[in-house]
């Protein structure tokens, strides 16, 4: 699904733009847009400029899902090094990163503004300092934005629910402890009845 996107990681940074938009819209560099924006004398002129760079075409559902999933993949997990030196991912929700990525994805999906690809944080601060993101939100097709928000919310809830479903969570934590603490803990884990423990937890929750 992500094959329809240009996806670039640069030192942990993130840049995403649907390729199909490039075929329909002449993009403008962020710095060039800012320079023009600065020449506008009042809020009305600024809003009109932003409107000229809004893409209000329908974004296919699967494209919104791919973008939203990329946000989840990069803001809901962190790497953890196991005892054997290998890396695994554990759930670690970073809402600050999630919000910033959401804002940048709105720029990438619904405008023809091409970010600098150097630093997502730098671009975010630039857009925020001129309140450009607020203007973009005013101009974007509300139904399209609502659907993108809804998909992101669905994926967020599904990720948390799937990770913390009781039996799955216990199984993952047992495996994680074994990896972290090595073979010394294995004899104790072998005698652990996960199904029985699952039943006890459910009984306490009811």
One Martini backbone bead per residue (centre of mass of N, CA, C, O) as a GRO file, in nm:
protein
  206
    1UNK     BB    1   0.056   0.063  -0.019
    2UNK     BB    2   0.321   0.252   0.007
    3UNK     BB    3   0.388   0.266  -0.306
    4UNK     BB    4   0.215   0.549  -0.342
    5UNK     BB    5   0.465   0.662  -0.182
    6UNK     BB    6   0.679   0.901  -0.052
    7UNK     BB    7   0.935   0.765   0.165
    8UNK     BB    8   1.129   0.944   0.416
    9UNK     BB    9   1.428   0.889   0.600
   10UNK     BB   10   1.606   1.131   0.830
   11UNK     BB   11   1.726   1.082   1.119
   12UNK     BB   12   1.413   1.006   1.212
   13UNK     BB   13   1.270   1.130   1.001
   14UNK     BB   14   0.974   1.254   0.811
   15UNK     BB   15   0.841   1.180   0.475
   16UNK     BB   16   0.526   1.248   0.294
   17UNK     BB   17   0.396   1.170  -0.046
   18UNK     BB   18   0.169   1.146  -0.272
   19UNK     BB   19   0.227   1.072  -0.597
   20UNK     BB   20  -0.048   1.143  -0.741
   21UNK     BB   21  -0.030   1.455  -0.680
   22UNK     BB   22   0.213   1.530  -0.865
   23UNK     BB   23   0.046   1.487  -1.140
   24UNK     BB   24  -0.169   1.745  -1.066
   25UNK     BB   25   0.047   1.928  -0.905
   26UNK     BB   26   0.210   2.222  -0.854
   27UNK     BB   27   0.463   2.267  -0.661
   28UNK     BB   28   0.573   2.433  -0.351
   29UNK     BB   29   0.799   2.563  -0.172
   30UNK     BB   30   0.806   2.654   0.145
   31UNK     BB   31   0.987   2.906   0.123
   32UNK     BB   32   0.825   3.036  -0.107
   33UNK     BB   33   0.558   3.054   0.040
   34UNK     BB   34   0.655   3.232   0.274
   35UNK     BB   35   0.743   3.475   0.103
   36UNK     BB   36   0.459   3.533  -0.003
   37UNK     BB   37   0.307   3.549   0.268
   38UNK     BB   38   0.464   3.808   0.374
   39UNK     BB   39   0.326   4.007   0.151
   40UNK     BB   40   0.072   3.998   0.299
   41UNK     BB   41  -0.143   4.239   0.454
   42UNK     BB   42  -0.377   4.029   0.529
   43UNK     BB   43  -0.590   3.774   0.614
   44UNK     BB   44  -0.735   3.754   0.343
   45UNK     BB   45  -0.485   3.716   0.162
   46UNK     BB   46  -0.376   3.466   0.308
   47UNK     BB   47  -0.620   3.284   0.259
   48UNK     BB   48  -0.613   3.296  -0.051
   49UNK     BB   49  -0.339   3.166  -0.082
   50UNK     BB   50  -0.401   2.897   0.050
   51UNK     BB   51  -0.634   2.810  -0.141
   52UNK     BB   52  -0.442   2.776  -0.396
   53UNK     BB   53  -0.291   2.514  -0.222
   54UNK     BB   54  -0.539   2.331  -0.229
   55UNK     BB   55  -0.647   1.990  -0.202
   56UNK     BB   56  -0.994   1.877  -0.288
   57UNK     BB   57  -0.953   1.604  -0.357
   58UNK     BB   58  -0.999   1.283  -0.351
   59UNK     BB   59  -0.885   1.055  -0.112
   60UNK     BB   60  -0.818   0.754  -0.095
   61UNK     BB   61  -0.870   0.539   0.152
   62UNK     BB   62  -0.599   0.374   0.137
   63UNK     BB   63  -0.421   0.629   0.165
   64UNK     BB   64  -0.511   0.715   0.445
   65UNK     BB   65  -0.431   0.454   0.585
   66UNK     BB   66  -0.126   0.464   0.520
   67UNK     BB   67  -0.068   0.730   0.666
   68UNK     BB   68  -0.183   0.658   0.945
   69UNK     BB   69   0.003   0.407   0.988
   70UNK     BB   70   0.267   0.569   0.988
   71UNK     BB   71   0.207   0.726   1.243
   72UNK     BB   72   0.182   0.483   1.430
   73UNK     BB   73   0.465   0.351   1.374
   74UNK     BB   74   0.615   0.641   1.482
   75UNK     BB   75   0.430   0.682   1.784
   76UNK     BB   76   0.385   0.368   1.932
   77UNK     BB   77   0.702   0.302   1.926
   78UNK     BB   78   0.987   0.126   2.072
   79UNK     BB   79   1.305   0.039   2.123
   80UNK     BB   80   1.445  -0.283   2.240
   81UNK     BB   81   1.704  -0.439   2.405
   82UNK     BB   82   1.816  -0.744   2.427
   83UNK     BB   83   2.025  -0.982   2.564
   84UNK     BB   84   2.124  -1.064   2.253
   85UNK     BB   85   2.104  -0.764   2.091
   86UNK     BB   86   1.834  -0.746   1.998
   87UNK     BB   87   1.544  -0.601   1.851
   88UNK     BB   88   1.244  -0.447   1.975
   89UNK     BB   89   0.897  -0.372   2.008
   90UNK     BB   90   0.728  -0.128   2.210
   91UNK     BB   91   0.480   0.020   2.363
   92UNK     BB   92   0.499   0.391   2.294
   93UNK     BB   93   0.327   0.672   2.342
   94UNK     BB   94   0.362   0.972   2.127
   95UNK     BB   95   0.164   1.245   2.109
   96UNK     BB   96   0.352   1.464   2.004
   97UNK     BB   97   0.439   1.321   1.745
   98UNK     BB   98   0.160   1.260   1.637
   99UNK     BB   99   0.071   1.555   1.594
  100UNK     BB  100   0.298   1.645   1.405
  101UNK     BB  101   0.244   1.430   1.187
  102UNK     BB  102  -0.042   1.511   1.127
  103UNK     BB  103   0.018   1.795   1.024
  104UNK     BB  104   0.214   1.705   0.795
  105UNK     BB  105   0.004   1.521   0.648
  106UNK     BB  106  -0.189   1.744   0.575
  107UNK     BB  107   0.006   1.889   0.394
  108UNK     BB  108   0.066   1.645   0.199
  109UNK     BB  109  -0.237   1.577   0.117
  110UNK     BB  110  -0.387   1.898   0.096
  111UNK     BB  111  -0.128   2.009  -0.054
  112UNK     BB  112   0.143   2.177  -0.258
  113UNK     BB  113   0.340   2.174  -0.026
  114UNK     BB  114   0.695   2.148  -0.008
  115UNK     BB  115   0.894   2.024   0.190
  116UNK     BB  116   1.242   2.019   0.290
  117UNK     BB  117   1.341   1.734   0.438
  118UNK     BB  118   1.521   1.806   0.695
  119UNK     BB  119   1.286   1.905   0.915
  120UNK     BB  120   0.997   1.859   1.072
  121UNK     BB  121   1.023   2.063   1.305
  122UNK     BB  122   1.098   2.310   1.138
  123UNK     BB  123   0.841   2.311   0.964
  124UNK     BB  124   0.639   2.326   1.192
  125UNK     BB  125   0.740   2.600   1.310
  126UNK     BB  126   0.701   2.767   1.058
  127UNK     BB  127   0.393   2.723   1.023
  128UNK     BB  128   0.314   2.812   1.314
  129UNK     BB  129   0.431   3.107   1.322
  130UNK     BB  130   0.201   3.178   1.077
  131UNK     BB  131  -0.065   3.009   1.101
  132UNK     BB  132  -0.106   2.804   0.855
  133UNK     BB  133  -0.249   2.556   0.961
  134UNK     BB  134  -0.515   2.700   1.035
  135UNK     BB  135  -0.582   2.778   0.740
  136UNK     BB  136  -0.588   2.496   0.620
  137UNK     BB  137  -0.821   2.385   0.792
  138UNK     BB  138  -1.031   2.587   0.671
  139UNK     BB  139  -0.992   2.474   0.355
  140UNK     BB  140  -1.040   2.195   0.394
  141UNK     BB  141  -1.210   1.928   0.343
  142UNK     BB  142  -1.400   1.814   0.598
  143UNK     BB  143  -1.456   1.521   0.519
  144UNK     BB  144  -1.165   1.438   0.466
  145UNK     BB  145  -1.055   1.509   0.747
  146UNK     BB  146  -1.250   1.334   0.915
  147UNK     BB  147  -1.165   1.063   0.791
  148UNK     BB  148  -0.869   1.075   0.872
  149UNK     BB  149  -0.924   1.096   1.176
  150UNK     BB  150  -1.086   0.834   1.202
  151UNK     BB  151  -0.865   0.640   1.109
  152UNK     BB  152  -0.658   0.717   1.325
  153UNK     BB  153  -0.839   0.638   1.563
  154UNK     BB  154  -0.881   0.343   1.492
  155UNK     BB  155  -0.578   0.260   1.489
  156UNK     BB  156  -0.518   0.339   1.776
  157UNK     BB  157  -0.722   0.152   1.919
  158UNK     BB  158  -0.633  -0.115   1.790
  159UNK     BB  159  -0.343  -0.118   1.893
  160UNK     BB  160  -0.410  -0.119   2.194
  161UNK     BB  161  -0.604  -0.360   2.204
  162UNK     BB  162  -0.413  -0.574   2.075
  163UNK     BB  163  -0.182  -0.540   2.291
  164UNK     BB  164  -0.398  -0.556   2.564
  165UNK     BB  165  -0.492  -0.818   2.534
  166UNK     BB  166  -0.462  -1.023   2.784
  167UNK     BB  167  -0.326  -1.280   2.667
  168UNK     BB  168  -0.130  -1.135   2.479
  169UNK     BB  169   0.014  -0.966   2.694
  170UNK     BB  170   0.124  -1.195   2.870
  171UNK     BB  171   0.285  -1.342   2.652
  172UNK     BB  172   0.472  -1.102   2.581
  173UNK     BB  173   0.590  -1.057   2.867
  174UNK     BB  174   0.717  -1.332   2.904
  175UNK     BB  175   0.906  -1.311   2.659
  176UNK     BB  176   1.043  -1.050   2.749
  177UNK     BB  177   1.164  -1.150   3.017
  178UNK     BB  178   1.332  -1.374   2.893
  179UNK     BB  179   1.506  -1.184   2.716
  180UNK     BB  180   1.609  -0.990   2.946
  181UNK     BB  181   1.700  -1.234   3.175
  182UNK     BB  182   1.712  -1.504   3.056
  183UNK     BB  183   1.752  -1.842   3.155
  184UNK     BB  184   1.691  -1.816   3.468
  185UNK     BB  185   1.361  -1.782   3.421
  186UNK     BB  186   1.247  -2.028   3.260
  187UNK     BB  187   1.150  -2.243   3.473
  188UNK     BB  188   0.920  -2.059   3.582
  189UNK     BB  189   0.767  -2.014   3.306
  190UNK     BB  190   0.695  -2.313   3.238
  191UNK     BB  191   0.477  -2.318   3.498
  192UNK     BB  192   0.293  -2.115   3.350
  193UNK     BB  193  -0.056  -2.056   3.345
  194UNK     BB  194  -0.210  -1.857   3.125
  195UNK     BB  195  -0.510  -1.934   3.134
  196UNK     BB  196  -0.543  -1.911   3.441
  197UNK     BB  197  -0.447  -1.619   3.464
  198UNK     BB  198  -0.662  -1.503   3.279
  199UNK     BB  199  -0.909  -1.587   3.453
  200UNK     BB  200  -0.831  -1.426   3.707
  201UNK     BB  201  -0.831  -1.146   3.582
  202UNK     BB  202  -1.123  -1.146   3.482
  203UNK     BB  203  -1.251  -1.190   3.764
  204UNK     BB  204  -1.137  -0.921   3.890
  205UNK     BB  205  -1.279  -0.730   3.669
  206UNK     BB  206  -1.593  -0.822   3.746
   0.00000   0.00000   0.00000
